[in-house]
Amino acid sequence: MNIAANVGPALALEVADADSIAELRRQAEGCTRCDLYRNATQIVFGEGPVKAEIVLVGEQPGDQEDLTGRPFVGPAGRLLDRCLEEADLDRQRCYVTNAVKHFKFTPRGKRRLHAKPNAGEIRRCAWWLGAELTSCSRSSS
């Protein structure tokens, strides 16, 4: 079942074909579907249990995520951790990912400031997100 076709117009596209999240991650490492890969340090793919009870999707990786290659490890990740703790939810039960897989930013001196991804970039990354959601859905059934 392609869950992506049922969750919104941005995900009503074809999605990457892979048998596992690990295979998707390997495929995504060479992603050039949009121009964001040109300035990003690396792709930031989702992580967590494939049979997660909860899937959390952010907009895009931030500076710290881009540097480490892991989602939700910067300021947004710390806020997420506090919110999950307040809701008495273990982050280890969650699969966390982003709609856009590369960090879009504007350089300001030595800093890299978050820049909002445009609709085209989001649509291009839907190829990966849709496949992640499908894989998580398939694993939990």
C-alpha positions in Angstrom: 0.0 0.0 0.0 1.4 3.4 -0.9 0.3 5.5 2.1 1.8 8.6 0.5 -1.0 8.8 -2.0 -3.5 9.1 0.9 -1.9 11.8 3.0 -1.9 14.9 0.9 -1.2 16.5 -2.5 2.5 16.9 -1.9 2.9 13.2 -1.4 0.6 12.1 -4.3 3.7 11.5 -6.4 5.6 8.3 -7.2 7.9 7.4 -4.4 11.3 5.7 -4.2 11.2 1.9 -4.3 13.1 0.1 -1.6 12.5 -2.9 0.6 13.7 -1.2 3.8 14.5 2.1 5.4 18.2 1.2 5.3 18.0 0.7 1.5 16.1 4.0 1.1 18.8 5.8 3.2 21.5 4.3 0.9 19.7 5.4 -2.2 19.1 8.9 -0.8 22.8 9.5 0.0 23.3 10.3 -3.7 20.2 12.5 -4.0 20.3 15.3 -6.6 16.5 15.6 -7.1 16.7 19.3 -6.3 19.5 21.9 -5.9 19.6 21.8 -2.1 22.2 19.1 -2.1 24.8 21.5 -3.7 25.3 23.5 -0.5 24.3 21.0 2.2 26.9 19.1 4.1 25.0 15.8 3.7 21.6 14.3 3.5 19.7 14.0 6.7 17.4 10.9 6.6 14.9 9.8 9.2 15.8 7.6 12.1 14.1 5.5 14.8 12.3 2.2 14.9 10.7 1.2 11.6 7.8 -0.2 13.6 7.4 3.1 15.4 4.2 3.9 17.2 4.6 7.6 16.3 6.1 9.2 13.2 7.1 12.8 13.5 7.8 14.9 10.4 9.6 18.3 10.5 10.1 20.8 7.8 13.8 20.4 7.1 17.1 19.7 8.9 18.8 22.6 10.6 22.4 23.5 10.9 23.3 21.0 13.6 21.3 18.3 11.8 23.2 19.0 8.5 26.6 18.8 10.3 25.8 15.5 12.2 23.6 13.9 9.5 20.9 13.1 12.1 17.4 14.6 12.4 16.2 16.7 15.4 19.6 17.1 17.2 19.7 20.9 17.3 17.5 23.4 19.0 14.3 22.0 17.4 15.3 18.5 18.7 15.8 19.8 22.2 12.3 21.4 22.1 10.9 18.1 20.7 12.6 16.2 23.5 11.0 18.5 26.1 7.6 18.2 24.5 7.9 14.4 24.3 9.0 14.3 28.0 6.1 16.5 29.0 3.7 14.2 27.1 5.3 11.2 28.8 6.4 9.8 25.4 9.7 8.0 24.9 11.6 9.3 21.8 12.8 5.8 21.2 9.2 4.9 20.2 9.2 7.6 17.5 10.5 7.6 13.9 11.6 11.2 13.2 12.3 12.6 9.8 11.9 15.8 7.7 9.8 16.6 4.6 13.0 18.1 3.1 16.2 16.1 3.4 18.9 18.8 2.8 19.4 21.9 4.9 18.4 25.1 3.0 20.2 28.2 4.4 21.4 31.7 3.8 25.0 32.4 4.8 25.4 35.3 7.3 29.1 35.6 8.1 30.1 32.4 9.7 26.5 31.4 10.5 24.0 29.5 8.3 20.5 30.8 8.8 17.5 28.6 8.1 15.7 29.4 4.8 12.3 28.1 4.1 12.2 25.4 1.4 9.9 26.2 -1.5 7.1 24.1 -2.8 9.2 22.6 -5.6 11.9 21.4 -3.2 9.2 19.9 -0.9 7.7 18.1 -3.8 11.0 16.7 -5.0 11.8 15.4 -1.4 8.3 13.9 -1.2 9.9 11.0 -3.2 11.8 10.1 -0.1 9.3 11.0 2.6 6.5 9.1 0.9 8.7 6.0 0.7 9.6 6.4 4.4 6.0 6.6 5.4 5.1 3.7 3.2 7.9 1.6 4.7 6.9 2.5 8.3 3.3 1.7 7.5 4.2 -1.6 6.0 6.3 -2.5 9.0 3.6 -1.7 11.5 0.9 -3.8 9.9 
